[in-house]
Amino acid sequence: MRESGAPVVAGIDIGGTTTQVVLCDEELTVVDRAAGATPARSGGRAMIAAALDLLSTVRARTPGRLTAVGVGAAGVVDAASGHVLVASDSFTDWAGFPVAAALRAALGVPAFLDNDVNAFLRGEIACGAAVGERDVLGMTLGTGVGGALWTGGALHTGAHGAAGEIGHVPGFGDLPCTCGGRGHLETLASARSVRARYGERTGRELTAREVAEAALAGDADARSVYAAAGAGIARAVVMTAGLMDIGTVVIGGGVSGAWPLLEPLILEPLAAEPPISGHPVKLLPAALGADAVPLGAAARARHELTTR
C-alpha cells in the first residue's frame, strides 16, 4: 500500500444494501471509488470490515497519503462521539456501534461519523447543487424520506442529532408509517409509499420509477399519487421555512429521479401557499447522485482537519 504522494481523504457511505467508498484529493475531486454489498445482518464489525476492504482496494491502486476518513450512515447518530444511536431493523448490532473509533483504530487517522442525510446535504453544499447557499433544507426521497438542515453556513443537528427530519413529522394524513407513527410525510413521498399507494388504487405492482413513467404517459392514478407526494413535499417546505426561514431546498433520492414530473407538482402548491416571509424558496434537484453521501462525509473529514 503506497503512503507517499499528495494527501487524500476518504468518504464512506454505509447503506442498508450497498457500501460505497470514494477517495478524494484536497479539492474533493474523486480520484478513485469502489462499492460492495453491506453485510447489514452480520453486525457492526462486519460492516466496518467490509468498508475497510473497499478502502484498502482503492488505496492499493491510488497513490496518496490518507489523512482522514468520514462516514455517512443510516439512522440517528451522535456526530460528536462517532456512535450510531438508533438504527432500523434492517441492521443487526448497529445501534450503539462506535463507528469512528473502529475506523481510527484500524487506519490510524482521524475518523468522523454523520447521519447519511446530513452527509448528503454536506456533499451538495460542498460541491453539488447548493454550493454557496447558507440556509438549506436537504431532503432525500428514497425507500424512506430523510431531512437535514444547513443554517447560517453550517450543519444544524439539534439537541439530539435529529434536526431537519421532516420525513417523520405528523400532519400529512393518517396512513401508518414504517416508524410506527401515522400521517408522516414518508407515507406520501417515499418510493415505498408511491408503490403502495398506486397498488392500492389499481391492483398493479410497479416500482416508483414505473409509476412516474405511467404518470408522464397519462395514467391518472399514477399522476394522482405523485400529486399527493408533491403537495406533501410542498407543505413540508412551507413548515420548515416558517420555523427556520430557509431560502433553498435541495432534493435527492430515487424518487427525485422523476424531477420533470415532480418539480411542477411541488411548485404549484408552493405558489398557492408560499412561506410566511413572502420570499419564494429556491427548489433544486440534487446534483451529485450516489456520490453525495460519501463526498459529504469526506467534506466533513476535511473540514474537521482544517479547523483543528
N, C-alpha and C positions, 0 to 999 in steps of 0.2 A: 504494500500500500504506500503510495507516494505522499509525503508530507511537505515537500518543497513547493515553491510557487506562490502565487497570489492567494490571499485569504479568501475562503469561501464559507458560506453559511448554508445550513440545510433546513428545509421546511418539510414537515411530515403531516399528512392528513390521514388519521386513523378513522376510517368509516366502518359502518356495520358489515359491509361486504368487501370493500377494497381499501388497501393502504397504498398511498401514493407518496413518493419521496422526490423532492427536487433539490438540486444543488445550484446555488446562486453565487454570482460574484457580488462585489460590494455595491453595485448599482441595481441589484435584484434582477439581473438578467439570468434566466435559466441557462445553465451550461450543461446540465445532464439531468436525467429523470429515470425513474423506474416505478413500477407498480406491481402489486400482487394481491392475492386474497388475504383478507383479515381473518385470523383464526378466532373469531369472536366468542365461540363456545368453549375455547380452551383456556381462557383466563388471561389476566393481565400480563403475566410473564411471557406467555406465548405470543401475545400481540406485540409486545415490545421486541421480542426476539425476531419476529417477522419483519418489523420496521428496521431493525439493525441489520438484518441480512440484506434488505434492499439498499440501505445506505452504504453498506460495505461494497455492494456491486458497483454503485456509481463512483465511489471514491477510488476503487481499484482502477477504473478506466479514465478518471478525470484528475489531472494534476491540480494541486491546491492544498492549502493548509486550513483544515477545518477549525473555525473559531467559535462557533456556537450552533445550537440546533433549536428550532421551535417546532411545537406540535399543536395541531388543531384536532380536537377530539369531540365526538358527540357526547351530549349530556351537560349537566351543570358541573363546572369545575371551580376550584379555588386557584386562581391565576397566581396568587402570591406564593402559595406553598407548592404548587405544581401537582396537586392531588385531584383526582376525579371525585366529585361529591355524590352525584346521582347519575345513574346510567339506566337505559331502557332494558327491558328483559331480553333484548337481542344479544346482550353481552353477559358473560359469566365472569364473576370475580373482578369486575372493572371498577365498580363504585368503591372508593377508598384507596384505589391503587396509586402509589407515588410515582407518577409518570416521569416528572422532571428529574427526581433523584435517581431513578433507574437508568435514565439516559446519561446523566452526569457520571455515574459510576462506571458505565460501560465505555464512554467516549473520552472522559477526562476534559470535557469542555462545558461551559455553561449551557443549561437547557431550560426551556420555558414552555409552559402549557397554557393554551387558550381553549375556550369553547369553540367548536368548529364554525359557528355562525359569526362569532366575534372575529375569528381569523379570516373568514370570508370578507367581512367588512374592512378589516385592516388591509387585505390584499387589494380590494377595489379602490381604497383610499390611496394606497402607496403607488400603484401602477396600473389601475384599471379605469373604470368609468367615472369614479368620483374623485379623481386627483384634484387637489386644491380646495375641495369642499370642507367646510368647517362644522356643519351641523347636519348629520345624515342619519336616516333610518335605513338599515340594511335588512332585507327580507329574503329568505330562501324558501321557495315553494317546491319542495321535493316530496319524499314519502310523507313527511310532516311539514309544518310551517315553523320556521325559526326567525328570530329577530335579534337585532343588535343596534346599539346607539353610539354615535360618534358626536360629541358635543364640545364646542369650544376648541376644536382641533385635537381632541383626544378621545380614546375609547371610554365610554361611561358604563361601568359594570354594575353599579349599585351596591347596596349593603351586603347582598348575598350572592353576587355574581350572576343575577338573572335579569338585569335591566334590559329592556327592549324586547322581551319575549312576548311579542304581540300575538303570536300564534296561539297562546293559551290564556288569553283574556276572554271572559264570557261576554255575551251580548250579541252573538251572531246567530240567533236561532235557538233551537232546543235539541239538536241532534247530539247523541253521545260521542265523546271524543276518546281517542285512544289512551289519553292520560287518566281517564276516569271521570273527568268533568263533562259538562254539557254546554253546547252552544258556543264553542270556541271557533276562532277563525279557521283553524285546521280542518274543521268539519265541512268547510266550503271550498278552500283554496289549495289543499294538498293534492298530490297525484292520487293518493288512495281515495280521497273523498270524491274527486272528479269521476274516477272509475265507478265508485259505488253509487253515486247519485245518478249517473247515466244508466247504470244497470237496473236500478230501481224503476226508472222511467220506462225502459224499453225491453228489459229482459236480456239485453245483449251485453256480453263481456268484452269491453275494449280497453286498451291502455289509455292513459291521459292524452298521449300524443294522437292516438287514433280518434279519440273524442274531438280533439281540436281540429283534426283534418275533416271529420264529419261536419263540424260546425261551419268551417270555411266552405264546405260543399253544399251548404244549405239545410243541414239537418236541424230542425227547430229544437228538438230535445237537447242536442249537443250544445247549441248556442245558448239555451236557457241555463244549462249547467255552468257554462263559462261566464255568463252574465251574472249569475249569483256569486261566483268566485270574484269577479271584477268589482262588484258592488261591495262585497265584504272587505276586499283589499282597500278600496277607497275609504270605507268607513274607518278602517284601522289607521290609515294615513291621517285622516282628519283628527282622530282621537289623539294620536301621537303628536301631531302638530299643535293641538290645543294645549297639551301638557308641556311639551318641550320646545315648541316654536322651531321645529326643524325646517330647513329650506329645501332639502333634497331627499329623495328616496331612491335607492338602488336595489333592484330586484333580480335575483338569480334563482338557480334551481331548475329542475327538469321542466316544471310547468311553465316557466318563463320562456322556454323554447318556442312557445306559441305566441310570441310577442306581437306579431301583426294582428292577431285575434284579440289578445288580452289587453293591450295598451288602450284602445278606444273604450273598452268596457270598464276600465278604471277611470279614464279621464272624464267620461260623461257624468258619472255620479259625483266626481270631484268638482266639476264645474257647477253642478246643481247645488252642492253643499260644500263651499270652499272653506278653508281654515278660517278661524275667527280673526286672525291677523289681517285678512284681506289680501295677503300676498299668495300667489299661486306656488304650489310645491313643484319643484323640478322632478320629473319622473324619468329614471334612467334604467335601461336594461344592463345587467352586469356584462362586463367585457372580457373577463378572464376565464370563463368556463370552469373546467375542473381544476385549473391552476390556482383559483382564487384562495382556497383554504391553505395549501402548502406555501404559497407566496406570502400570504398574510402571516402565517406562522414564522416564516423566515424574516419578514419585516419586523415582527415583534422582537425576535432574537437580535437582529441588527441594531434596533433602537435601544434595547437594554445594554448592549455593549458600548454604544456611543455615549450613553448618558451616565455611565458609572463613574 
